Amino acid sequence: MMPTNAEYLRFLPEIILTLTGILIMFVEAMSSSSSRLFAPVSIIGLAAALIAAATADPGAAFHDMLIIDTFGTFFRVLVIGVGILAVFSSSEYLRRENSPGGEFYALLLFSVMGQCIMVTANELIMIFIGLEISSISSYILAGYLRDDPRNNESALKYFLLGSFATAFLLYGVAWIYGLTATTNLELVRKAIETPGFDSFALAGIAAALIFVGLGFKISAAPFQIWAPDVYQGAPAPVSAFLSVGPKAAAFAILLRVFLTAFGPISERWTPFVWGCALATMIVGNFAALKQSNVKRLLAYSSIANAGYMLVAVTAHSDAGAAAVMFYLAAYALTTIGAFAVIAYFARKGERYVAIDDFSGLAQRQPVMAAMMTIFLLSLIGVPLTGGFFGKFYIFKAALDANLVWLTVLGLLNTAVAAYYYLHLLVVMYMKEPGESVENLPPVGFGLQVAVYASAIGTLILGIFPSSILDYASRTILK
């Protein structure tokens, strides 16, 4: 049976992203003087895909392998929005590094396209395909500056560990197919709920294998070992993209798979996720205390934030899913903005990425220091920022699910996190300027858009949280 026009329209964002990426590669091959066109063309393609995703009619497509619902629409809009901010923050960086190649933007578009497939997939095989499209592009982006040994090391570690984790995911999919004779999420759930199903232990093992594969993508402990090295070695805009886009898509899969297909065996996987959430928060926050490199600090911060979101996943409820969705929106804006400031400040070759290099930044560049302050306060969870309500909804969902001890330990971890975020603020505002803050270049237009849009979005979510939460709360995963 051929797909209908309605099904193609539901898949229109992915089609637009693919064609835009191919167009950029074709133009680059035909003309060597077209580098200034790549960023605007990418923005136009991403904007068109964003509009198509936001206006897509709900329903299934391609024999129910993809499903467009409020959940999928939210995450498609989120990852495409992240892609737009990543392009704005990258254009000036690439010109500075003398690498304004079109393949960077094409890879970014293909990675976003893979993430869109992931978040709308209703089939384990489609999840795997989307994951691989996104991952392969991300591996190359991590090593994009081929003459920089840090980039090469970053890409190699990411590729080797990522391939290893994907094998666990695929092995779990194979187990589920062997147990239920299907890879469709709804049919898997029905098979597990069928009276007479007696393979609950094996289904629990399959769920654990799939969680290992997804745990790598969200950098959850004990699968987080790749994140600090990759974030530190990759170009700063790529680190920003990797810390948000793939993580958001992986959490979308985690929620859809574990709250739908594996919902009937939640008593088997909930304790495992409980322990993983706690370990992730502890590892991320306490390791961040010892960091002197700001990119590495944000890498451990990313790990800790994954732990907070796993707290809501452990709640196994619609409120928990909505909390994760809101938190990811706030976290995306905050992290993209923070890395954009770092990309500006580090300058050519990323020479200034130590925390002490930020000494006196507020005196030499008060606007960028103020933007960085907003992002750090949001990561702490200070009121009037998106991070505050993100943590509030996360821990409220956990308390509603009677996860009292996990909530208490999570709150204690947020207190630990406040120390290393405030340390960076102290360095920016209370220390004398050094050589690193002298002769700062003007802030380019693209970087201004990325930083200011992220800061405004962070404040909007902190002042009007219902703008996102009301939409997220209408999402019910069964």
N, C-alpha and C positions, 0 to 999 in steps of 0.2 A: 504494500500500500504506500503510495507516494505521499510525502508530507504536503499539507495544505498551505495556502498562502498565510493563514493565521499563524501556523507554526513557524514559518520563516520569519514573520514579523516579531514573534516572541524571541527569536534568536538573532534579531537584527543588531544588537550591540556587539556581539561577537563577530558578526560579519563585517561591520564597519571597522572594528579594530584590526582585523586580519587584513582587509583591503588597504587600510591606511599604512600598515607596516610594510606590506608588499610594495605599495607606491613609493614609499621613502627609499626602500632598497633599490628600486628600479631607477628613480631619479638620481640617486648617488652614483649608480653604475654608468648612467648616461652623461652626467655632467660633474666635473670636479669642483665647480665654483658655486654649488647650490647649498652649501652647508648652512647658510642663514635661513633657508626655507624649512629645515627639518623640524625645528622647535614649533614654529607657527602651524605647520601642517599637522604635527602631532597633537597640538592643542585643539585644532579644529576637529580632528578625528575623535579625540577623547570627548570633546564637548558634544558632538553629535551622538556618540555612543551613550553618553550620560542622559541626554534627552530621550533617546530610544528606550533606555532601561527604565527611566522614571515613568514613562507613559505606556509601557508594555502591558497588554491585556493579560490578566491572570489565566493560567491554564497549563496543560501539559503539552509537550512537543516531542516529536521523534519517538513515538511508541512509548511514551511516559518515561523516557530516559532523562529528560529535563523537565523541571516543573517551575513555573513562574508563579510565585505567591508573594505575600508581603515580606516574608523572611528572605527569599531570594532577591527580591527587588531592593531591599535595604542594603544587602551586602554587595550587590552589583553596583549600586550607586556609590557605596563607600569605597570600594577598590578602584573604581574609575576616577572618583574624586582624588584619591591618593595619587593615582597616576598623573593627573593634571598638576597637582602641587609638585610632584617629583620632576616633571618636565620644566616647570618654572624655576625650580631650585638648581637644575642641572645645567641649563644652557650657558650661563655665565661661567660656571665651574669648568665645563668642557673647553670653552674658548681659552680660559686661563691656562689650562693644561695642554693646549695645542692638540686637542683630540676631539674636534667637533663632528665626528663621523656620524653618518645617518644610521649605521648599524646599532648605535646605542639606543636611539629612539625606537627603532624597529623592534629591538629586543624588549624594551620596556613595554611597548604595545602588545607584543605577543605574550609577555608574562601576565599582563593585566587580563588579556583574553582568556588565558588558562585559568586564572582565578575566577573569572565570571562563569566559566563552565563548572568549576568546582562548587561554587555557592548555589548553583541551580540544579545540580545533579541529583537525581533520584535513583541512581544506580551506582553500585560500587565500582563497576568497570569505568563508567563515565567519570567518577571521582578520580580514579587512577589516571585516566587520560588527561584530565584537566590539571592534575597535580604535576604530571610529567612535563606538560607544555610550559607551565609556570616555572618549574624547577630548572629545566634545561636553560631557559632564558636567564634565570637568576644566577646560575653558576657562571655563565659567560660574563654577565654584568659585573659580578664580584671581581673578576680579573680583567676588567675592560682596559685599564692602562697597562698594556702588555710590557712596557719597559720598566715598570715599577715592580721590584721583587715582592713588595708587600701585597700588591694585588695578585700576583701569581700564587703566593702562598695561600692567600685568602680563598681564591677560586679552587685550588686543589683540595684544601681541607673541606670546603663546603661540598664539593662534588663527591669525594670519597665517602664522607660520613652520610651525606644525603642519599647516595645510592644504597648504602647499607640499610638505612632506615626504611627506604621505600620497599626493600625486599621483605621486611617484616610486615608492612602494610599489605603487600600482595599475597603473602603467605596467609594472613588472616582472612583475606577475601576468598582465597581458595578453600579454606576450612569452612567458611560460611556456605559457600556453594555446595560443598560436599555434604553439609548437614541439612540444607534446606532446598537444594536443587534450584536456587534462584539467587540473583544478585540485586534484585529490586528491593529497595528499603522497606516498602510497605508489605511486600510479599514475604520478606524475611521475618518481619514482625508477626504477621499472621501465622507463619509456619511455627514460630516459637510459641505462640499462644494456643496452637492447636492441641486439643486434648490428646494425650498419648505421646507428646513430644518428650523424650527422655534423655536428651543430650544437652542438658543445661550446663554441665561442667565443660563440655567441649565448646559450647557456644561462648562461655565465659573466657576460655582460652583464646578463641578467635577474636573476641572483643579486646583482650589484652594485647594481642599482636597488632591489631589495627591501631590501638592507642599508642603503641610504640612508634609507629610510622608518623602519626599525627603529632605525638609529643615532641618529635624532632623539629617539626615545622613551627610549633609554637614555642620552642626552646624551653620545654618544661624539664625539671630535674627528674631523673638523672640523665636526660638526653640533651642537655644544654651545652655540652662542652665545646661545641663548634662556635657558638654565638660570639663570645668575646673576641676570638681571633679573627673571625670573618668580618665583624663590624669594624674592628680596628684597622684591618688591612685593606678593606674595600674602599673605593672612593666615597667621600662623605654623603653625597646624594644617593648613592646606591645603598649605603648603610641605612639611610633613612627609609628608603623604599622597602628594603628587606625586613626591617624591623616592624613594618606596618602592614603592607599589602599581603604577603604570604601568610603572615600571622593571622590577619583577619579572615582570610579564606579558610585557613586550617581550623580556626575556631568555628566557622560556619559549618564545616563538615563534621566537626566533633559534636556540635549540638544536634545537627540533623540525624547523624548516625546513632548517637547514643540515646537520644530522647525519642527516636522513632524505632529503628530496627532493634536496638538492644534495650528498649524501655521495659519489656517484661522481665528482664533479668537484672534490673538495676541493683538489687541487693548483692549481686556478685561483683559488679564493677565499682559501686559507690565507695567502698572502703579503700580500694586501690587509688581512685582519683583523690580521695580525702588525703591520703598520705602523700601523694604526688604534689597536691596543691601546697601542703605545708612545707615539704622539702624544697619546692621551687621558690617560695617566698623567702625561706631562710638562706638558701644558697645565693640567691640574687642579691638580697640586701646586705648580708654580712660580707660577701666578696666585694661588693661595691665600696665598702668602707676603706679598703686598702688600695684603691686604684689611684693612680696619678695621671692617667691618660683619660681625657674627657670622653672620647669615643668608646673606650673600654668601659668607663663608668656607665654610660648610657646603655651599653650592651647588657651589663648586669642589672640595670634598672629595667630593661625590657624583660629579662628573665623574671624578676620579681613581679612585674605587672602581669605576666602570664599566670603566676601563682594566684594573684587576686582573682583573675577571671575564672580560674579553675575552682575557686571557692564557690562561685555561683553555679558552675556546671555540676558540682557535687550536690547542690540543692535539688537537682532533678525536678525542676518545676518551670512553669511558664514565666513566673516572676524572675527566676534565675536566668532564663534565656534572654528576657528583656533587659536585665541588668548587664549581661555580657555585651549585648548590642549597643547599649548606651555607652558603656565603658570603652568599647572599641572605637566609637566615634570620637570621644574625648581624647583618648590615647593617641589616635591617629593624628589629630590636629596638633597636639602637644609635641609629639616626637618628630614629626616632619618639620615643625617650626624650629625646634631645638637644633636639629642636625643642619638646617639651613643656616642658622647663625654660626654654627661651627664651620661649615663649608666656607662662609664669607671670611671668618676670622683666621682660618688656618693658612690661607693664601697659597701661592703656587708650591706644589710639592708637599702640601700639608705639613709645613714646618712647625706650626704652632698649635699643637693639640694637647699639650700638657695643661693640667688644671692651673698651675702657677703662671702659665702664659697669659691667662685672663686677668692678671692683676691690673687693677686700675682701668679696666675697660669702660666703666661708667663715666670716667672723666674724659676719655678720648672719643667715645662713641656712645653717648647716653641713650640714644634711641634704640640701638641694637641691644644694649645692656638691659633696657626696660623690657624689650620683647622677650629676651632670655629669662628675665625674672618672672614674667607671666607664665612661661612654660614650666619653669622649675616649681613655682607655687602650685600649678595644676598637678604636677607629678606628686608633690607632697600631699595634696588634697585640701588646700586652703579654700574656704568659702569664696563664692563669686567666680570660681573657675570650674570648668567641666570636670576636672579630676575630683573635686569634692563630692559632687553628686554621683559620680561614677562609683567611688568607694562606698558612699552611703547606700546606694541601691544594691551593690554587691553584698554588703554585710547584712542588710535588711533581708534580702532573699535567703541568706544563710540562717539567720535567726528564725525566720518563718518556717524553715525546714528543720528547726531544732538542732542546728549545728553550732551549739553554743561554744564549745571549746575551740573549734576551728575559727570562729569569729573572733574570740578573744586573742588567739595567737596571731591572727591576721592583723588585728589592730595594734598589737605590740610590734609587729613587723613594720607597720607604717611609721611608728615612732622612730625605729632604727633608720628607716629610709630618709626621714627628715634631716638627719645629721649630715649625710653626704650631699644632699641637695643644698642645704643651707651653707655648707662649706664653700661651694662654688659661688654662692651669692656674696659671702664675706670676701672672697678673693676679688670679685669684680668691683665691690663698692668700698671696701675698707683697707685695701692695700695700695701702695704707691705704684703708679704706672711703670712698667719696665720697657725694655726694648721692643718686646713683641707687640705692644699696642701703639707704637709710633708709626707714622706714615701709613695709616690704614687707608685703603682705597675707597672710593665712593661706592655706595651700594647700588648695584645694577637694578634695572627695572624688574627682571624676572625674579630676582631674589627678594625684592621688596614685595612683590605680589605673594610669593610663597610665605614670607614671614608675617606680613600684616594680615593676610587672609587667615592664616593659622591662629594668630593671636585673637583676632575678632571672633572667629569661630569658637575658640576656647572660652572666651568671656560670654558669648551668647549662650553656650551650653551651661555655663555656671549661673547665669541670671534667669534664663528661660529654659530650664531643663525639660519641661513638658513638650517642647517642640519636637524632640526626638523620642522621648519616653512614651508618649501617647501612641505614636506609630509603632514602636517596638512592642508595646503591651498588647497590640491587636494581633500579634503573631502567636499562634498556638500550634506547637508541634505535637503531633500525635503519632 
